[in-house]
Amino acid sequence: MPKKVSLGRKLNRRQQRDLDIEIGFMEGVVQRDPKFVEALQILGDDYTRRGKFREGLKIDEQLVQLRPHDPTALYNLACSYALTKHYEQAVRALDRAIDRGYRDFKWLVKDPDLHGLRQHPLFRAIQVKIRAVKIRVK
């Protein structure tokens, strides 16, 4: 499963238009097949890139329903919760992602989607969990 596309750079008008066209197309695909995981992943990423965080959150919740043990789906859900400032749910989703095998901690600590969460006191629990996992792996 691809990683959530981060918010790194601003889109120009043409990129926004192209992204809107892709979103419209992917919405149609998902409407016809609501369990088409790859289409949902693309649509969720597109929503995030376009700044439609609530829509992206709905897609990520749907993906976790379809793949409840997928660590990347759970990580992306955590990103969507963080982008919508639902920090408690973001921490729970990250905790589950790590339990299910998410290990890209270098990305986790710099992912712009998680910036707000990293500033929140709740993130301390994730830092502790990451240290514990790193110790077990060594």
C-alpha positions in Angstrom: 0.0 0.0 0.0 1.5 3.4 -0.9 2.2 6.0 1.7 0.0 8.9 2.1 1.1 11.8 -0.1 2.3 14.5 2.2 1.4 18.2 2.1 4.9 19.3 1.2 4.4 21.7 -1.7 1.6 23.9 -2.9 -0.1 22.9 -6.2 -0.3 25.4 -9.1 -3.6 25.9 -10.9 -3.0 23.3 -13.6 -2.0 20.7 -11.0 -5.1 21.5 -9.0 -7.3 21.1 -12.1 -5.6 17.8 -13.0 -6.0 16.6 -9.5 -9.7 17.6 -9.4 -10.2 15.6 -12.7 -8.5 12.6 -11.2 -10.6 12.9 -8.0 -13.8 13.0 -10.0 -12.7 9.9 -12.0 -11.7 8.0 -8.9 -14.9 8.9 -7.1 -16.8 7.3 -10.0 -14.7 4.2 -9.8 -15.2 3.9 -6.0 -18.9 4.6 -6.4 -19.1 1.6 -8.7 -16.9 -0.6 -6.5 -16.7 0.6 -2.9 -14.2 -2.2 -2.0 -11.7 -1.4 -4.8 -8.8 -0.9 -2.4 -6.3 0.5 -4.9 -8.8 3.1 -6.1 -9.6 4.0 -2.5 -5.9 4.5 -1.8 -5.5 6.8 -4.8 -8.6 8.8 -3.9 -7.5 9.2 -0.3 -4.1 10.4 -1.4 -5.7 12.8 -3.9 -8.0 14.2 -1.2 -5.1 14.8 1.1 -3.0 16.5 -1.6 -6.0 18.7 -2.4 -6.5 19.7 1.2 -9.8 17.8 1.5 -8.9 16.3 4.9 -12.3 15.2 6.0 -13.0 13.4 2.8 -9.6 11.7 3.1 -10.4 10.7 6.6 -13.6 9.0 5.4 -11.6 7.1 2.8 -8.9 6.0 5.3 -11.6 4.8 7.7 -13.1 2.8 4.8 -9.7 1.3 4.0 -9.1 0.3 7.6 -12.6 -1.4 7.6 -11.4 -3.4 4.5 -7.9 -4.1 5.8 -8.0 -3.8 9.6 -4.6 -5.4 10.1 -2.7 -3.4 7.4 -0.1 -1.3 9.2 0.1 1.3 6.3 -3.7 1.7 6.2 -3.6 2.3 10.0 -0.7 4.8 9.6 -2.6 6.7 6.9 -5.6 6.8 9.1 -3.5 8.3 11.9 -2.3 10.9 9.4 -5.9 11.8 8.5 -6.8 12.0 12.1 -3.8 14.3 12.8 -4.7 16.5 9.8 -8.2 16.9 11.2 -6.9 17.6 14.7 -8.3 14.4 16.2 -5.1 13.7 18.1 -6.4 11.0 20.5 -7.6 8.9 17.6 -4.4 9.6 15.7 -2.4 8.2 18.6 -4.6 5.1 18.8 -4.3 4.5 15.1 -0.5 5.0 15.2 -0.3 2.6 18.2 -2.2 0.0 16.2 -0.1 0.6 13.1 3.1 -0.1 15.1 1.5 -3.2 16.7 0.7 -4.5 13.2 4.3 -3.9 12.0 4.7 -0.3 10.8 8.4 0.4 11.1 9.2 3.4 9.0 10.0 5.5 12.1 12.3 7.9 10.1 9.4 9.0 8.0 7.0 9.1 11.0 9.1 11.7 12.8 9.3 14.0 9.8 6.0 13.3 8.0 4.3 16.8 7.6 0.9 15.2 7.9 1.8 14.4 11.6 3.3 17.8 12.4 0.4 18.9 14.7 0.4 15.5 16.5 4.1 15.6 17.1 3.5 19.0 18.9 0.8 17.5 21.1 1.6 15.9 24.5 -0.1 12.7 23.4 2.7 12.0 21.0 4.9 11.1 23.9 3.3 7.7 24.1 4.2 7.0 20.5 7.8 8.0 21.1 8.0 5.6 24.1 6.5 2.8 21.9 9.0 3.5 19.1 11.9 3.2 21.6 10.5 -0.1 22.9 10.1 -1.5 19.5 13.6 -0.5 18.5 15.0 -2.1 21.6 13.2 -5.4 20.9 14.5 -5.4 17.3 18.2 -5.0 18.3 
